[in-house]
Amino acid sequence: MKIGLLSDTHSFLHPRVFKHFEHCHEIWHAGDIGQPEILKQLQDFKPLRAVYGNIDGGVIRKSCPAHQRFEVEGFRVWITHIGGYPPGYNKEVKKELLQMKTDIFICGHSHLLKIQRDPKLSDMLYINPGAAGKQGFHKVLTLVRFDLKDGSCQNMQVIELGKRGELEQL
């Protein structure tokens, strides 16, 4: 199963997202979607699993939960917007991570791309795809794409969409 992962679009969806995710089976969005039109474009394109973020208004909050917990291809996945990062998870997230076995933990919010294993949590895979939108302090818009196959996460790719300052014309 091919997954396209993004976060923090903040009402901007780069047109190349569709090219980079064209062969994905699902798209996962880790919050701060922005406008409902972004959510609709992604839903019309591919099956979407999304959570709302702290900037998202009522329409998105009615369409997306704060947390997505699900199992896919034998992996227990948890997506939320504000989660922290290893080992500095936020207090509520850390408590749940210690109680519930999670294979892949995904969050956004920080706009900082980070992919790593957490040996203190059974080698759980932590992914923050950075930010795909134009708002924030990040310098480069990023996406992540990977495969879930044969019980492993494979072909992890970081995709750079360009520098934020160069995107003003889009």
OpenMM code with the backbone's topology and positions (N, CA, C; nanometers):
from openmm import Vec3, app, unit

residues = "MET LYS ILE GLY LEU LEU SER ASP THR HIS SER PHE LEU HIS PRO ARG VAL PHE LYS HIS PHE GLU HIS CYS HIS GLU ILE TRP HIS ALA GLY ASP ILE GLY GLN PRO GLU ILE LEU LYS GLN LEU GLN ASP PHE LYS PRO LEU ARG ALA VAL TYR GLY ASN ILE ASP GLY GLY VAL ILE ARG LYS SER CYS PRO ALA HIS GLN ARG PHE GLU VAL GLU GLY PHE ARG VAL TRP ILE THR HIS ILE GLY GLY TYR PRO PRO GLY TYR ASN LYS GLU VAL LYS LYS GLU LEU LEU GLN MET LYS THR ASP ILE PHE ILE CYS GLY HIS SER HIS LEU LEU LYS ILE GLN ARG ASP PRO LYS LEU SER ASP MET LEU TYR ILE ASN PRO GLY ALA ALA GLY LYS GLN GLY PHE HIS LYS VAL LEU THR LEU VAL ARG PHE ASP LEU LYS ASP GLY SER CYS GLN ASN MET GLN VAL ILE GLU LEU GLY LYS ARG GLY GLU LEU GLU GLN LEU".split()
positions = [
    Vec3(0.0849, -0.1174, 0.0000),
    Vec3(0.0000, 0.0000, 0.0000),
    Vec3(0.0893, 0.1235, 0.0000),
    Vec3(0.0673, 0.2122, -0.0933),
    Vec3(0.1446, 0.3360, -0.1048),
    Vec3(0.0697, 0.4492, -0.0344),
    Vec3(0.1429, 0.5216, 0.0508),
    Vec3(0.0850, 0.6285, 0.1309),
    Vec3(0.1497, 0.7611, 0.0936),
    Vec3(0.0679, 0.8639, 0.0750),
    Vec3(0.1151, 1.0013, 0.0608),
    Vec3(0.0794, 1.0765, 0.1875),
    Vec3(0.1771, 1.1397, 0.2492),
    Vec3(0.1578, 1.2038, 0.3786),
    Vec3(0.1948, 1.3517, 0.3705),
    Vec3(0.1064, 1.4362, 0.4238),
    Vec3(0.1340, 1.5789, 0.4289),
    Vec3(0.0709, 1.6395, 0.5533),
    Vec3(0.1098, 1.7626, 0.5808),
    Vec3(0.0559, 1.8336, 0.6963),
    Vec3(0.0705, 1.9830, 0.6733),
    Vec3(-0.0008, 2.0580, 0.7521),
    Vec3(0.0139, 2.2026, 0.7590),
    Vec3(0.0088, 2.2689, 0.6210),
    Vec3(-0.0980, 2.2395, 0.5482),
    Vec3(-0.1187, 2.3042, 0.4185),
    Vec3(-0.1654, 2.4486, 0.4355),
    Vec3(-0.2314, 2.4794, 0.5442),
    Vec3(-0.2731, 2.6172, 0.5744),
    Vec3(-0.3407, 2.6837, 0.4538),
    Vec3(-0.4371, 2.6147, 0.3956),
    Vec3(-0.5190, 2.6670, 0.2851),
    Vec3(-0.4464, 2.6769, 0.1515),
    Vec3(-0.3325, 2.6118, 0.1381),
    Vec3(-0.2589, 2.6112, 0.0107),
    Vec3(-0.2245, 2.4674, -0.0246),
    Vec3(-0.2662, 2.4258, -0.1436),
    Vec3(-0.2337, 2.2917, -0.1916),
    Vec3(-0.1523, 2.3063, -0.3193),
    Vec3(-0.0255, 2.2763, -0.3087),
    Vec3(0.0637, 2.2880, -0.4238),
    Vec3(0.0148, 2.1934, -0.5340),
    Vec3(0.0087, 2.2385, -0.6589),
    Vec3(-0.0414, 2.1529, -0.7667),
    Vec3(0.0400, 2.0246, -0.7869),
    Vec3(0.1666, 2.0256, -0.7488),
    Vec3(0.2483, 1.9040, -0.7671),
    Vec3(0.2164, 1.7945, -0.6663),
    Vec3(0.1369, 1.8254, -0.5629),
    Vec3(0.0938, 1.7206, -0.4698),
    Vec3(0.0261, 1.6081, -0.5484),
    Vec3(-0.0555, 1.6434, -0.6438),
    Vec3(-0.1305, 1.5438, -0.7208),
    Vec3(-0.0377, 1.4562, -0.8039),
    Vec3(0.0653, 1.5131, -0.8584),
    Vec3(0.1633, 1.4355, -0.9356),
    Vec3(0.2388, 1.3396, -0.8441),
    Vec3(0.2854, 1.3907, -0.7316),
    Vec3(0.3659, 1.3078, -0.6415),
    Vec3(0.2833, 1.1984, -0.5733),
    Vec3(0.1543, 1.2208, -0.5586),
    Vec3(0.0685, 1.1223, -0.4922),
    Vec3(-0.0191, 1.0430, -0.5899),
    Vec3(0.0043, 1.0546, -0.7178),
    Vec3(-0.0837, 0.9902, -0.8161),
    Vec3(-0.0864, 0.8383, -0.8037),
    Vec3(0.0199, 0.7762, -0.7585),
    Vec3(0.0227, 0.6302, -0.7466),
    Vec3(-0.0049, 0.5826, -0.6036),
    Vec3(-0.0380, 0.6737, -0.5150),
    Vec3(-0.0676, 0.6382, -0.3764),
    Vec3(-0.2080, 0.5796, -0.3660),
    Vec3(-0.2233, 0.4869, -0.2740),
    Vec3(-0.3551, 0.4287, -0.2474),
    Vec3(-0.4366, 0.5164, -0.1527),
    Vec3(-0.3672, 0.5821, -0.0595),
    Vec3(-0.4331, 0.6716, 0.0350),
    Vec3(-0.3457, 0.7933, 0.0585),
    Vec3(-0.4106, 0.9017, 0.0997),
    Vec3(-0.3412, 1.0219, 0.1449),
    Vec3(-0.3761, 1.0405, 0.2923),
    Vec3(-0.2749, 1.0734, 0.3706),
    Vec3(-0.2943, 1.1030, 0.5125),
    Vec3(-0.2519, 1.2468, 0.5360),
    Vec3(-0.3371, 1.3236, 0.6049),
    Vec3(-0.3093, 1.4647, 0.6340),
    Vec3(-0.3094, 1.4832, 0.7854),
    Vec3(-0.1984, 1.5356, 0.8391),
    Vec3(-0.1812, 1.5480, 0.9836),
    Vec3(-0.2212, 1.6857, 1.0374),
    Vec3(-0.3207, 1.7474, 0.9777),
    Vec3(-0.3825, 1.8663, 1.0365),
    Vec3(-0.3307, 2.0004, 0.9888),
    Vec3(-0.4026, 2.1048, 1.0310),
    Vec3(-0.3885, 2.2415, 0.9809),
    Vec3(-0.4113, 2.2434, 0.8299),
    Vec3(-0.5280, 2.1960, 0.7946),
    Vec3(-0.5697, 2.1884, 0.6544),
    Vec3(-0.5957, 2.3284, 0.6005),
    Vec3(-0.6663, 2.4081, 0.6774),
    Vec3(-0.6960, 2.5452, 0.6366),
    Vec3(-0.8384, 2.5588, 0.5883),
    Vec3(-0.8580, 2.5628, 0.4595),
    Vec3(-0.9914, 2.5804, 0.4017),
    Vec3(-1.0552, 2.4454, 0.3657),
    Vec3(-1.1874, 2.4359, 0.3773),
    Vec3(-1.2559, 2.3115, 0.3404),
    Vec3(-1.2305, 2.2691, 0.1948),
    Vec3(-1.2007, 2.3650, 0.1070),
    Vec3(-1.1744, 2.3318, -0.0334),
    Vec3(-1.0520, 2.2416, -0.0472),
    Vec3(-0.9541, 2.2589, 0.0389),
    Vec3(-0.8342, 2.1744, 0.0368),
    Vec3(-0.8731, 2.0316, 0.0721),
    Vec3(-0.9524, 2.0182, 0.1747),
    Vec3(-1.0019, 1.8865, 0.2157),
    Vec3(-1.0781, 1.8204, 0.1021),
    Vec3(-1.1655, 1.8957, 0.0368),
    Vec3(-1.2459, 1.8415, -0.0745),
    Vec3(-1.1586, 1.7994, -0.1915),
    Vec3(-1.0589, 1.8800, -0.2272),
    Vec3(-0.9703, 1.8438, -0.3385),
    Vec3(-0.8981, 1.7124, -0.3102),
    Vec3(-0.8520, 1.6955, -0.1886),
    Vec3(-0.7818, 1.5722, -0.1536),
    Vec3(-0.8776, 1.4530, -0.1503),
    Vec3(-0.9975, 1.4726, -0.0952),
    Vec3(-1.0964, 1.3647, -0.0904),
    Vec3(-1.1410, 1.3221, -0.2299),
    Vec3(-1.1512, 1.4183, -0.3204),
    Vec3(-1.1916, 1.3862, -0.4583),
    Vec3(-1.0803, 1.3142, -0.5347),
    Vec3(-0.9577, 1.3309, -0.4905),
    Vec3(-0.8426, 1.2741, -0.5589),
    Vec3(-0.8139, 1.1295, -0.5165),
    Vec3(-0.8110, 1.1050, -0.3879),
    Vec3(-0.7767, 0.9727, -0.3331),
    Vec3(-0.8492, 0.9534, -0.2006),
    Vec3(-0.8590, 0.8272, -0.1544),
    Vec3(-0.9098, 0.8074, -0.0182),
    Vec3(-0.8220, 0.8843, 0.0806),
    Vec3(-0.8859, 0.9534, 0.1741),
    Vec3(-0.8155, 1.0442, 0.2635),
    Vec3(-0.8445, 1.0105, 0.4093),
    Vec3(-0.7375, 1.0094, 0.4879),
    Vec3(-0.7492, 1.0027, 0.6338),
    Vec3(-0.6871, 1.1324, 0.6835),
    Vec3(-0.7646, 1.2129, 0.7548),
    Vec3(-0.7159, 1.3443, 0.7975),
    Vec3(-0.7622, 1.3738, 0.9389),
    Vec3(-0.6838, 1.4560, 1.0068),
    Vec3(-0.7206, 1.5073, 1.1383),
    Vec3(-0.7223, 1.6595, 1.1300),
    Vec3(-0.7980, 1.7218, 1.2187),
    Vec3(-0.7960, 1.8681, 1.2198),
    Vec3(-0.6789, 1.9168, 1.3048),
    Vec3(-0.6364, 2.0392, 1.2741),
    Vec3(-0.5294, 2.1029, 1.3501),
    Vec3(-0.5799, 2.2255, 1.4224),
    Vec3(-0.4920, 2.2919, 1.4909),
    Vec3(-0.5314, 2.4052, 1.5741),
    Vec3(-0.5825, 2.5249, 1.4944),
    Vec3(-0.5502, 2.5377, 1.3648),
    Vec3(-0.6020, 2.6509, 1.2866),
    Vec3(-0.7335, 2.6179, 1.2163),
    Vec3(-0.7735, 2.4928, 1.2179),
    Vec3(-0.8903, 2.4506, 1.1408),
    Vec3(-1.0206, 2.4899, 1.2084),
    Vec3(-1.1127, 2.5404, 1.1262),
    Vec3(-1.2419, 2.5873, 1.1748),
    Vec3(-1.3451, 2.4772, 1.1858),
    Vec3(-1.4677, 2.5201, 1.2124),
    Vec3(-1.5773, 2.4280, 1.2403),
    Vec3(-1.6098, 2.3294, 1.1303),
    Vec3(-1.6043, 2.3721, 1.0049),
    Vec3(-1.6386, 2.2806, 0.8949),
    Vec3(-1.5406, 2.1640, 0.8911),
    Vec3(-1.4129, 2.1934, 0.9019),
    Vec3(-1.3126, 2.0866, 0.8993),
    Vec3(-1.3206, 2.0031, 1.0262),
    Vec3(-1.3444, 2.0657, 1.1393),
    Vec3(-1.3546, 1.9911, 1.2650),
    Vec3(-1.4757, 1.8969, 1.2658),
    Vec3(-1.5787, 1.9317, 1.1906),
    Vec3(-1.6938, 1.8410, 1.1793),
    Vec3(-1.6638, 1.7258, 1.0846),
    Vec3(-1.5731, 1.7456, 0.9903),
    Vec3(-1.5389, 1.6438, 0.8909),
    Vec3(-1.4249, 1.5530, 0.9337),
    Vec3(-1.3373, 1.6033, 1.0200),
    Vec3(-1.2165, 1.5300, 1.0587),
    Vec3(-1.2063, 1.5231, 1.2106),
    Vec3(-1.1643, 1.4089, 1.2629),
    Vec3(-1.1453, 1.3997, 1.4083),
    Vec3(-1.0118, 1.4612, 1.4511),
    Vec3(-0.9928, 1.4744, 1.5812),
    Vec3(-0.8643, 1.5206, 1.6353),
    Vec3(-0.7588, 1.4115, 1.6248),
    Vec3(-0.8034, 1.2873, 1.6295),
    Vec3(-0.7131, 1.1718, 1.6243),
    Vec3(-0.7679, 1.0688, 1.5261),
    Vec3(-0.6801, 1.0086, 1.4525),
    Vec3(-0.7151, 0.8924, 1.3696),
    Vec3(-0.6303, 0.7768, 1.4212),
    Vec3(-0.6959, 0.6741, 1.4699),
    Vec3(-0.6277, 0.5508, 1.5108),
    Vec3(-0.6882, 0.4391, 1.4283),
    Vec3(-0.6017, 0.3671, 1.3587),
    Vec3(-0.6511, 0.2619, 1.2712),
    Vec3(-0.5406, 0.1600, 1.2465),
    Vec3(-0.5808, 0.0482, 1.1919),
    Vec3(-0.4847, -0.0550, 1.1530),
    Vec3(-0.4914, -0.0723, 1.0021),
    Vec3(-0.3748, -0.0764, 0.9399),
    Vec3(-0.3661, -0.0939, 0.7962),
    Vec3(-0.2410, -0.1756, 0.7654),
    Vec3(-0.2562, -0.2775, 0.6820),
    Vec3(-0.1441, -0.3633, 0.6428),
    Vec3(-0.0689, -0.4171, 0.7648),
    Vec3(-0.1427, -0.4412, 0.8748),
    Vec3(-0.0818, -0.4957, 0.9959),
    Vec3(-0.0144, -0.3928, 1.0854),
    Vec3(-0.0209, -0.2658, 1.0505),
    Vec3(0.0389, -0.1585, 1.1297),
    Vec3(-0.0682, -0.0865, 1.2096),
    Vec3(-0.0398, -0.0599, 1.3367),
    Vec3(-0.1263, 0.0241, 1.4186),
    Vec3(-0.0750, 0.1671, 1.4034),
    Vec3(-0.1618, 0.2526, 1.3491),
    Vec3(-0.1241, 0.3891, 1.3139),
    Vec3(-0.2040, 0.4869, 1.3988),
    Vec3(-0.1385, 0.5915, 1.4413),
    Vec3(-0.2038, 0.7008, 1.5115),
    Vec3(-0.1593, 0.8300, 1.4444),
    Vec3(-0.2576, 0.9079, 1.3963),
    Vec3(-0.2317, 1.0399, 1.3392),
    Vec3(-0.3011, 1.1433, 1.4270),
    Vec3(-0.2279, 1.2461, 1.4647),
    Vec3(-0.2835, 1.3589, 1.5382),
    Vec3(-0.2068, 1.4832, 1.4950),
    Vec3(-0.2531, 1.5992, 1.5304),
    Vec3(-0.1836, 1.7188, 1.4850),
    Vec3(-0.0700, 1.7592, 1.5804),
    Vec3(-0.1004, 1.7769, 1.7067),
    Vec3(-0.0004, 1.8220, 1.8028),
    Vec3(0.0401, 1.7031, 1.8889),
    Vec3(0.1621, 1.6558, 1.8674),
    Vec3(0.2066, 1.5386, 1.9408),
    Vec3(0.3436, 1.5504, 2.0039),
    Vec3(0.4198, 1.6505, 1.9632),
    Vec3(0.5577, 1.6572, 2.0093),
    Vec3(0.6447, 1.5662, 1.9243),
    Vec3(0.7582, 1.5261, 1.9785),
    Vec3(0.8509, 1.4408, 1.9035),
    Vec3(0.9386, 1.3652, 2.0025),
    Vec3(0.9974, 1.2553, 1.9595),
    Vec3(1.0790, 1.1750, 2.0508),
    Vec3(1.2002, 1.2532, 2.1023),
    Vec3(1.2314, 1.2439, 2.2283),
    Vec3(1.1516, 1.1841, 2.3360),
    Vec3(1.0562, 1.2847, 2.3997),
    Vec3(1.0440, 1.4052, 2.3423),
    Vec3(0.9656, 1.5118, 2.4026),
    Vec3(0.8218, 1.5190, 2.3561),
    Vec3(0.7503, 1.4071, 2.3606),
    Vec3(0.6084, 1.4087, 2.3250),
    Vec3(0.5330, 1.4957, 2.4249),
    Vec3(0.4175, 1.5503, 2.3812),
    Vec3(0.3392, 1.6230, 2.4806),
    Vec3(0.2843, 1.5231, 2.5824),
    Vec3(0.2508, 1.5719, 2.6994),
    Vec3(0.2189, 1.4857, 2.8134),
    Vec3(0.1058, 1.3866, 2.7848),
    Vec3(-0.0027, 1.4348, 2.7244),
    Vec3(-0.1170, 1.3476, 2.6967),
    Vec3(-0.0815, 1.2402, 2.5948),
    Vec3(-0.0087, 1.2793, 2.4899),
    Vec3(0.0309, 1.1842, 2.3861),
    Vec3(0.1244, 1.0783, 2.4442),
    Vec3(0.2201, 1.1211, 2.5219),
    Vec3(0.3169, 1.0264, 2.5791),
    Vec3(0.2468, 0.9215, 2.6639),
    Vec3(0.1516, 0.9657, 2.7449),
    Vec3(0.0760, 0.8729, 2.8299),
    Vec3(0.0065, 0.7665, 2.7439),
    Vec3(-0.0575, 0.8097, 2.6363),
    Vec3(-0.1272, 0.7140, 2.5493),
    Vec3(-0.0303, 0.6252, 2.4721),
    Vec3(0.0817, 0.6813, 2.4281),
    Vec3(0.1806, 0.5999, 2.3570),
    Vec3(0.2369, 0.4898, 2.4467),
    Vec3(0.2506, 0.5192, 2.5747),
    Vec3(0.2993, 0.4186, 2.6689),
    Vec3(0.1950, 0.3107, 2.6966),
    Vec3(0.0672, 0.3467, 2.6857),
    Vec3(-0.0408, 0.2519, 2.7149),
    Vec3(-0.0824, 0.1707, 2.5927),
    Vec3(-0.0806, 0.2319, 2.4750),
    Vec3(-0.1308, 0.1668, 2.3535),
    Vec3(-0.0151, 0.1395, 2.2591),
    Vec3(-0.0042, 0.0168, 2.2142),
    Vec3(0.1008, -0.0164, 2.1174),
    Vec3(0.0707, 0.0550, 1.9863),
    Vec3(0.1657, 0.1327, 1.9404),
    Vec3(0.1529, 0.2063, 1.8150),
    Vec3(0.2767, 0.1762, 1.7319),
    Vec3(0.2566, 0.1391, 1.6074),
    Vec3(0.3698, 0.1097, 1.5193),
    Vec3(0.4187, 0.2342, 1.4466),
    Vec3(0.3234, 0.3197, 1.4056),
    Vec3(0.3569, 0.4425, 1.3345),
    Vec3(0.2800, 0.5574, 1.3986),
    Vec3(0.3534, 0.6567, 1.4465),
    Vec3(0.2923, 0.7754, 1.5061),
    Vec3(0.3237, 0.8943, 1.4166),
    Vec3(0.2178, 0.9638, 1.3731),
    Vec3(0.2312, 1.0749, 1.2790),
    Vec3(0.1691, 1.1991, 1.3403),
    Vec3(0.2421, 1.3092, 1.3319),
    Vec3(0.1848, 1.4371, 1.3721),
    Vec3(0.2430, 1.5475, 1.2857),
    Vec3(0.1848, 1.6644, 1.2966),
    Vec3(0.2297, 1.7817, 1.2234),
    Vec3(0.2628, 1.8902, 1.3225),
    Vec3(0.2120, 2.0083, 1.2995),
    Vec3(0.2153, 2.1251, 1.3868),
    Vec3(0.3487, 2.1989, 1.3901),
    Vec3(0.4593, 2.1300, 1.4052),
    Vec3(0.5874, 2.1988, 1.4241),
    Vec3(0.6449, 2.2554, 1.2946),
    Vec3(0.5966, 2.2074, 1.1806),
    Vec3(0.6488, 2.2437, 1.0482),
    Vec3(0.7906, 2.1911, 1.0281),
    Vec3(0.8361, 2.1038, 1.1177),
    Vec3(0.9713, 2.0488, 1.1096),
    Vec3(0.9658, 1.9036, 1.0640),
    Vec3(1.0212, 1.8783, 0.9487),
    Vec3(1.0285, 1.7420, 0.8962),
    Vec3(1.1164, 1.6577, 0.9873),
    Vec3(1.0621, 1.5451, 1.0306),
    Vec3(1.1397, 1.4560, 1.1173),
    Vec3(1.0862, 1.3145, 1.1013),
    Vec3(1.1756, 1.2219, 1.0731),
    Vec3(1.1405, 1.0807, 1.0606),
    Vec3(1.2444, 1.0040, 1.1404),
    Vec3(1.1973, 0.9292, 1.2397),
    Vec3(1.2916, 0.8528, 1.3203),
    Vec3(1.2210, 0.7404, 1.3940),
    Vec3(1.2987, 0.6444, 1.4378),
    Vec3(1.2494, 0.5370, 1.5239),
    Vec3(1.2644, 0.5817, 1.6688),
    Vec3(1.1722, 0.5356, 1.7528),
    Vec3(1.1809, 0.5636, 1.8958),
    Vec3(1.2074, 0.4316, 1.9689),
    Vec3(1.3331, 0.4055, 2.0053),
    Vec3(1.3655, 0.2787, 2.0709),
    Vec3(1.2996, 0.2616, 2.2069),
    Vec3(1.2592, 0.3724, 2.2698),
    Vec3(1.1928, 0.3629, 2.4005),
    Vec3(1.0471, 0.3189, 2.3876),
    Vec3(0.9945, 0.3223, 2.2655),
    Vec3(0.8555, 0.2805, 2.2424),
    Vec3(0.8528, 0.1679, 2.1390),
    Vec3(0.9262, 0.0622, 2.1668),
    Vec3(0.9283, -0.0580, 2.0817),
    Vec3(0.9665, -0.0268, 1.9374),
    Vec3(1.0579, 0.0664, 1.9206),
    Vec3(1.1075, 0.1033, 1.7880),
    Vec3(0.9975, 0.1610, 1.6987),
    Vec3(0.8989, 0.2260, 1.7620),
    Vec3(0.7894, 0.2895, 1.6885),
    Vec3(0.8470, 0.3887, 1.5869),
    Vec3(0.7837, 0.3961, 1.4699),
    Vec3(0.8245, 0.4916, 1.3681),
    Vec3(0.7504, 0.6228, 1.3900),
    Vec3(0.8266, 0.7301, 1.4069),
    Vec3(0.7715, 0.8638, 1.4247),
    Vec3(0.7900, 0.9389, 1.2934),
    Vec3(0.6808, 1.0016, 1.2450),
    Vec3(0.6904, 1.0802, 1.1214),
    Vec3(0.6191, 1.2138, 1.1397),
    Vec3(0.6911, 1.3213, 1.1133),
    Vec3(0.6310, 1.4517, 1.0953),
    Vec3(0.6724, 1.4939, 0.9549),
    Vec3(0.5768, 1.5081, 0.8631),
    Vec3(0.6122, 1.5368, 0.7240),
    Vec3(0.6545, 1.6808, 0.6969),
    Vec3(0.6685, 1.7611, 0.8009),
    Vec3(0.7000, 1.9030, 0.7801),
    Vec3(0.5743, 1.9766, 0.7371),
    Vec3(0.5898, 2.0804, 0.6592),
    Vec3(0.4748, 2.1615, 0.6177),
    Vec3(0.4683, 2.1695, 0.4655),
    Vec3(0.3467, 2.1538, 0.4126),
    Vec3(0.3250, 2.1602, 0.2676),
    Vec3(0.2637, 2.2933, 0.2252),
    Vec3(0.2365, 2.3814, 0.3203),
    Vec3(0.1764, 2.5101, 0.2886),
    Vec3(0.2778, 2.6226, 0.2877),
    Vec3(0.2293, 2.7419, 0.2552),
    Vec3(0.3174, 2.8582, 0.2424),
    Vec3(0.3310, 2.9377, 0.3724),
    Vec3(0.2461, 2.9122, 0.4718),
    Vec3(0.2510, 2.9894, 0.5954),
    Vec3(0.3336, 2.9166, 0.6998),
    Vec3(0.4126, 2.9915, 0.7742),
    Vec3(0.4943, 2.9344, 0.8804),
    Vec3(0.6391, 2.9739, 0.8648),
    Vec3(0.7226, 2.9204, 0.9499),
    Vec3(0.8640, 2.9573, 0.9478),
    Vec3(0.9498, 2.8601, 0.8674),
    Vec3(0.8926, 2.7493, 0.8213),
    Vec3(0.9707, 2.6536, 0.7435),
    Vec3(1.0180, 2.7186, 0.6137),
    Vec3(1.1290, 2.6712, 0.5633),
    Vec3(1.1864, 2.7302, 0.4421),
    Vec3(1.1478, 2.6535, 0.3158),
    Vec3(1.1234, 2.5226, 0.3295),
    Vec3(1.0947, 2.4367, 0.2149),
    Vec3(0.9649, 2.3607, 0.2414),
    Vec3(0.8781, 2.3531, 0.1411),
    Vec3(0.7552, 2.2747, 0.1511),
    Vec3(0.7894, 2.1287, 0.1292),
    Vec3(0.7395, 2.0418, 0.2186),
    Vec3(0.7738, 1.9003, 0.2101),
    Vec3(0.6515, 1.8103, 0.2199),
    Vec3(0.6642, 1.6949, 0.1574),
    Vec3(0.5700, 1.5839, 0.1634),
    Vec3(0.6508, 1.4593, 0.1954),
    Vec3(0.5824, 1.3529, 0.2355),
    Vec3(0.6474, 1.2237, 0.2555),
    Vec3(0.5634, 1.1189, 0.1838),
    Vec3(0.6335, 1.0248, 0.1234),
    Vec3(0.5664, 0.9137, 0.0550),
    Vec3(0.6382, 0.7861, 0.0968),
    Vec3(0.5594, 0.6786, 0.1219),
    Vec3(0.6194, 0.5518, 0.1632),
    Vec3(0.5249, 0.4375, 0.1316),
    Vec3(0.5777, 0.3164, 0.1415),
    Vec3(0.5006, 0.1949, 0.1173),
    Vec3(0.4899, 0.1149, 0.2465),
    Vec3(0.3759, 0.0548, 0.2678),
    Vec3(0.3572, -0.0434, 0.3743),
    Vec3(0.3426, -0.1776, 0.3046),
    Vec3(0.4417, -0.2632, 0.3234),
    Vec3(0.4440, -0.3887, 0.2481),
    Vec3(0.5183, -0.4959, 0.3268),
    Vec3(0.4605, -0.6143, 0.3272),
    Vec3(0.5251, -0.7296, 0.3904),
    Vec3(0.5688, -0.7012, 0.5337),
    Vec3(0.4853, -0.6302, 0.6082),
    Vec3(0.5145, -0.6033, 0.7481),
    Vec3(0.6233, -0.5006, 0.7731),
    Vec3(0.6609, -0.4254, 0.6706),
    Vec3(0.7619, -0.3223, 0.6922),
    Vec3(0.7247, -0.1949, 0.6173),
    Vec3(0.7803, -0.0874, 0.6663),
    Vec3(0.7646, 0.0421, 0.6017),
    Vec3(0.8838, 0.0568, 0.5074),
    Vec3(0.8558, 0.0753, 0.3787),
    Vec3(0.9605, 0.0740, 0.2775),
    Vec3(0.9547, 0.1986, 0.1908),
    Vec3(1.0635, 0.2231, 0.1201),
    Vec3(1.0707, 0.3297, 0.0188),
    Vec3(1.0312, 0.4667, 0.0739),
    Vec3(1.0775, 0.4984, 0.1943),
    Vec3(1.0473, 0.6280, 0.2548),
    Vec3(1.1128, 0.7372, 0.1710),
    Vec3(1.0311, 0.8310, 0.1242),
    Vec3(1.0816, 0.9397, 0.0407),
    Vec3(1.0340, 1.0739, 0.0950),
    Vec3(1.1278, 1.1664, 0.1053),
    Vec3(1.0943, 1.3048, 0.1367),
    Vec3(1.0911, 1.3790, 0.0043),
    Vec3(0.9831, 1.4490, -0.0202),
    Vec3(0.9649, 1.5234, -0.1454),
    Vec3(0.9632, 1.6716, -0.1127),
    Vec3(1.0516, 1.7454, -0.1768),
    Vec3(1.0558, 1.8901, -0.1593),
    Vec3(0.9814, 1.9557, -0.2746),
    Vec3(0.8852, 2.0404, -0.2412),
    Vec3(0.8048, 2.1084, -0.3430),
    Vec3(0.8623, 2.2436, -0.3827),
    Vec3(0.9604, 2.2896, -0.3101),
    Vec3(1.0215, 2.4184, -0.3400),
    Vec3(1.0338, 2.5032, -0.2156),
    Vec3(1.1086, 2.6103, -0.2294),
    Vec3(1.1273, 2.7037, -0.1194),
    Vec3(1.0051, 2.7934, -0.1068),
    Vec3(0.9703, 2.8243, 0.0155),
    Vec3(0.8494, 2.9033, 0.0420),
    Vec3(0.8503, 3.0358, -0.0318),
    Vec3(0.9584, 3.1075, -0.0289),
    Vec3(0.9657, 3.2373, -0.0937),
    Vec3(0.9517, 3.2345, -0.2446),
    Vec3(0.9804, 3.1206, -0.3059),
    Vec3(0.9717, 3.1067, -0.4509),
    Vec3(0.8310, 3.0716, -0.4977),
    Vec3(0.7381, 3.0525, -0.4032),
    Vec3(0.6050, 3.0044, -0.4378),
    Vec3(0.5002, 3.1145, -0.4389),
    Vec3(0.5389, 3.2363, -0.4217),
    Vec3(0.4418, 3.3446, -0.4126),
    Vec3(0.3538, 3.3579, -0.5375),
    Vec3(0.4058, 3.3161, -0.6526),
    Vec3(0.3274, 3.3282, -0.7751),
    Vec3(0.2207, 3.2187, -0.7890),
    Vec3(0.2275, 3.1138, -0.7077),
    Vec3(0.1281, 3.0061, -0.7171),
    Vec3(0.0006, 3.0423, -0.6434),
] * unit.nanometer
topology = app.Topology()
chain = topology.addChain("A")
for resn in residues:
    res = topology.addResidue(resn, chain)
    for name in ("N", "CA", "C"):
        topology.addAtom(name, app.Element.getBySymbol(name[0]), res)
